[in-house]
Amino acid sequence: MKKNYRPVFLVLASFACLAVAATAQNPPVKKVPPRPVTSISGKDVYKDYCAACHGLDGKGNGPAAPSLKQHPADLTQIARQHGGKFPEDQFINILNGSGSMSAHGSADMPIWGSVFRNTSSDLSLAQSRIHSLLNYIEEMQAK
């Protein structure tokens, strides 16, 4: 009688793949200087500056998320975490680097408010971008 080793081989191969995946390091996030913002649309600003970490849907599943020390926040849950009201002032403080969120741990999130001000000669334009981004993320909130 001939023994069939195929099931045993498949199980061992599966364990080997899992072991390799478990020990694999996440690739480092390539840090590049921010490019100047050209749009004041909240959706465009979000896509260019936030989606890499927070994902296009805001749930923290962007392509750079696996490489970060701390998982990015689910931006769709901000209002829910604050009793159903979106904390606009806190959000602007975080963007400007003067506020912190425990979800971010250390200040790993770039301070986009200063980036917007430094890449634009018009400060009111930078403020418009910040408020457009705030409005866009406020629209993302889970109902």
N, C-alpha and C positions, 0 to 999 in steps of 0.2 A: 504494500500500500504506500502510495506516494504522499508525502506531507506537503501541504500548501502553506508556504511561509509568507505569502503576499499580505494577509491581514496583519501579521506581526510586523512586517516591514513598514506598512502604511502607518501603523500606530507609532513606531519608533521614529519614522520620518516626521510625523506630526509633532512629536515631542521635541525633536531637534529644531524644527522651524520655530516653535514657541520659545525655546531657550534662546535662540539667536535673536528673535524679536524682543524678548524681555531684556537682553543685555545690550542691545543696540542703543547708542546714544542719539539723541535728537540732534539734527544738524544745527549749527549755530545760526542765529539770525544775522544776516548780512546787514550791517549798519551803513547806510548811505545818507549823505546830507539831504535834507528835505528840499524838494524843488519848489519854486515859487508857485503860489496859488494863483490861478487865473480866473476862477469862477467864484461867485458869491453864493451859488446854489448850495444849500445844506447837503443835498444828496451827493453832489460832486465833491464837496469838501470831505464828507464822510468817506466816500469811496477812495479818495486819494490819501487820506491821513489815518483813518480809523479801521477800515475793513481788513487790512493785513493782519491785525490781531483780533479784532472783535467780530470779523466775518461780515459779509454783505448783509446778512439778516440780523446782525447785532447780538447774536447769541454766544459770542466768545469763541467761535470756531474758525477763525481766519487761518490762512495758510502758515502764518508765523506763530500761531498759538502753541503748537507742540514744542517749540524751541524756547519758550519763555519759562522762567523760574516759577512764576505764578500764573495760573490760568486767567486769561482776560475775563473781565466781568461780562455778564449777560446784560447788555444795555436795555433789553426789552423789559427788564424787571425793576428798573429804578423806581418808578412811581409806586409799584406794588410794595417795595421795600420801605417806602416812606408814607405809608398809610393812604395810598391812592393819589397822592399829589406829587407831581414832578418837582424836585428841589432845584429850581432854576439858579438861585444864587450859589448853592453848593456846586452845581455843575460848572458854572462860570469860574468859580474859584479853583476848581480842579484843573480846568483847561489853562488857567493863568498860572498855575503852580503855587497858589497861595492856600489851597485847601488840600486835604488828603482824604483818601478813602482806604479803609482797612483792607478792602479787597485788592488794592494795588500794592499792599505791603510797602516796600521801599518805593522811592519815586522812579520806578522803571518806565512808567508811561511818559513819553515826551511831553513837554510843556508846549502844547500847540499854540496857545495864545501868544506867547512871546515869538514863536516861529512866524506866525501870521503877521505880527507887528514888524519883525525884522526883515521879512521878505516883501514888504509893501511900503511904499513911501507915503501912503495915505492911511493914517491911523483910523479914520472913520470906516474905511474899507475893511480893515482888519477886524474892527468891532462888528461890522455887518456880517462877516464870515462866521465869527464866533456865534452870533445870535441866530444866523441861518442854520448852523450846525446844531445848536441847542433845539431849535424848532423841529428839525428833522428827527433828532433822537427822541424828542417828546412825542412825535407822531408814531414812532416805532413801538411805543409802550403797549404791552399786552393788555388786552381788554378784559 
